[in-house]
């Protein structure tokens, strides 16, 4: 009977102090209800300040799939998006290090000026499998971008890529409007179906 009484007391105490938990984390709420000392943020105290290094470590990232070419429109989109969302950039590629560096070199100053940290990752294996493996293991990736003229972008535009092939949303950046207009994207339920004549 004593455990039941204690449980009821906790519940009633929780109801009595419900308004105290409006702006507290679950841990702070539990500690408050148990009358333990906890760092409750008062409106008079300034919030704790994270170091710049800690903030960079916790920033989300945008992944960009880069093939053997890197159109200026693609990088303009990625830099603007990363800057406005305050995300860093991870470049996923199957190219060698020197090729990747040469393609990214013209944009390094712009990335640095905008405060966007760049990480280049060389993948191996089949393109979709390699991308999916990396993205599944990196939860900091918000979404991935690719160009419409590449293998991955064309497969999304043509509707041949399965919607759940990659674990994050994929943004196809149109760098060649004529090619995108020639092959309209298959959308909705149609993208998941195979038509048999």
C-alpha positions in Angstrom: 0.0 0.0 0.0 2.9 2.3 0.7 4.2 2.3 -2.9 0.7 3.2 -4.1 0.5 6.0 -1.6 3.8 7.4 -2.7 2.8 7.2 -6.3 -0.4 9.1 -5.6 1.5 11.7 -3.7 3.8 12.2 -6.6 0.9 12.5 -9.1 -0.9 15.0 -6.9 2.3 17.0 -6.4 2.8 17.0 -10.1 -0.7 18.4 -10.7 -0.2 21.0 -8.0 3.0 22.2 -9.6 2.1 21.8 -13.3 2.6 25.4 -14.1 6.2 25.3 -12.8 7.1 22.9 -15.7 6.1 25.2 -18.5 9.6 26.2 -19.4 11.6 23.4 -17.8 13.2 20.3 -19.4 11.8 16.9 -18.4 14.8 16.3 -16.1 14.3 19.7 -14.4 10.6 19.0 -14.0 11.3 15.7 -12.3 13.9 17.2 -10.0 11.6 20.1 -9.1 8.8 17.7 -8.2 11.2 15.7 -6.0 12.4 18.9 -4.3 16.0 18.4 -5.3 18.4 21.2 -6.1 18.7 21.7 -9.9 19.9 24.4 -12.1 16.6 26.0 -13.0 17.2 28.9 -15.4 15.9 32.1 -13.8 14.9 34.9 -16.1 17.4 37.2 -14.2 20.4 35.0 -15.1 21.8 34.9 -18.6 21.7 31.6 -20.4 24.9 29.6 -20.4 27.1 30.4 -23.4 28.6 27.6 -25.4 32.1 28.0 -26.9 32.3 28.6 -30.6 33.9 25.1 -31.0 31.0 23.5 -29.1 28.5 25.3 -31.3 30.3 24.2 -34.5 30.3 20.6 -33.2 26.5 20.6 -32.7 25.6 22.3 -36.0 23.6 20.3 -38.5 25.0 19.6 -41.9 23.9 19.6 -45.5 25.3 16.8 -47.6 26.1 17.5 -51.2 26.7 14.6 -53.6 29.4 15.7 -56.0 30.4 13.9 -59.2 33.1 14.8 -61.7 31.8 18.3 -62.3 30.5 21.0 -59.9 28.3 23.6 -61.6 28.4 27.2 -60.1 24.5 27.1 -59.7 24.8 24.0 -57.6 27.4 25.6 -55.2 25.5 28.9 -55.1 22.4 27.0 -53.9 24.3 25.0 -51.4 26.2 28.0 -50.0 23.1 30.1 -49.7 21.2 27.3 -48.0 23.9 26.5 -45.6 24.3 30.1 -44.7 20.6 30.8 -44.2 20.0 27.6 -42.2 23.3 28.0 -40.3 24.4 24.5 -41.3 27.8 23.2 -42.3 28.6 21.3 -45.5 29.6 17.7 -46.1 30.6 16.9 -49.6 30.1 13.2 -50.5 32.0 12.0 -53.5 33.4 9.0 -55.2 36.2 11.1 -56.8 39.8 11.1 -55.7 41.1 13.7 -53.2 42.9 15.9 -55.8 39.9 16.0 -58.1 37.6 16.9 -55.2 39.9 19.6 -54.0 40.3 21.1 -57.5 36.5 21.3 -57.9 35.9 22.9 -54.5 38.9 25.3 -54.6 37.1 28.2 -56.3 34.5 28.2 -53.5 36.7 27.9 -50.4 37.0 31.6 -49.8 33.2 32.0 -50.0 32.6 29.1 -47.6 35.1 30.6 -45.2 33.5 34.1 -45.4 30.1 32.6 -44.6 31.4 30.6 -41.7 30.5 27.2 -43.3 32.7 24.4 -42.2 33.5 22.0 -45.1 34.1 18.3 -44.8 34.9 16.1 -47.8 34.1 12.4 -47.6 35.3 9.9 -50.2 32.8 7.1 -50.5 33.3 3.6 -52.0 31.2 0.9 -53.6 28.0 1.4 -55.5 26.7 5.0 -55.5 23.3 4.5 -53.8 24.6 1.9 -51.4 27.6 4.0 -50.4 25.5 7.2 -49.9 22.9 5.3 -47.9 25.5 3.7 -45.7 27.1 7.1 -44.9 23.8 8.9 -44.4 22.4 6.2 -42.0 25.5 6.6 -39.8 25.5 10.4 -39.6 22.3 11.8 -38.0 23.7 15.3 -38.2 22.9 15.4 -41.9 19.6 17.4 -42.4 19.2 16.6 -46.1 21.3 16.0 -49.2 21.5 17.9 -52.5 22.5 16.7 -55.9 22.4 18.2 -59.4 19.8 17.3 -62.0 22.5 16.5 -64.7 24.1 13.8 -62.7 23.3 10.1 -62.3 21.4 10.5 -59.0 19.5 13.7 -60.0 18.4 12.2 -63.3 17.2 9.0 -61.5 15.0 11.2 -59.2 13.7 13.4 -62.1 12.9 10.3 -64.2 11.2 8.6 -61.3 13.4 5.6 -61.4 14.9 6.1 -57.9 12.9 4.6 -55.0 11.6 7.2 -52.6 13.1 5.5 -49.6 16.5 4.6 -51.2 18.3 7.2 -49.0 17.5 7.9 -45.4 17.3 11.7 -45.7 15.4 14.0 -48.0 17.1 14.7 -51.4 16.9 18.1 -53.1 17.6 18.0 -56.8 19.1 21.3 -57.9 18.2 22.2 -61.5 21.4 23.5 -63.1 20.1 22.8 -66.7 16.5 24.0 -67.0 16.1 22.6 -70.5 17.0 19.1 -69.4 14.5 19.3 -66.5 11.7 20.5 -68.7 12.3 17.8 -71.2 11.7 15.0 -68.6 9.0 16.1 -66.1 9.4 14.5 -62.6 7.1 11.7 -61.6 5.4 12.7 -58.3 3.2 11.3 -55.6 2.0 7.7 -55.7 3.2 7.4 -59.4 6.8 7.5 -58.3 6.5 4.3 -56.4 4.8 2.3 -59.1 6.1 0.4 -62.1 3.9 0.7 -65.2 3.5 -2.5 -67.1 2.1 -2.2 -70.7 
